[in-house]
Amino acid sequence: FLTIIEAMQGKVAVNDCVRKAGSAEACSRMGGCAMHSFWNAEQERVTKSLSSVNLASLDYETYYPEARKKAKKQPVRVL
């Protein structure tokens, strides 16, 4: 799922601090920032979570309970 999101929107980042780390645009306070390690840990958690999901494993009825009703009314055409 992460690959799909990044292909559509670019790198997933919880904030600019993590997104710009290591670049010329990085925050000048990054080295001494008390929050930087927190944001890095959160970035790893989000990335791991999104990487563990794939489209085949999504339970669409949980997120979109009307899907089954609509599918019965509007069958999918295969080309």
Summary of the structure (lengths in Angstrom):
residues: 79
radius of gyration: 18.9
end to end distance: 25.5
largest distance: 58.7
contacts: 142
relative contact order: 0.13
helix: 57%
strand: 0%
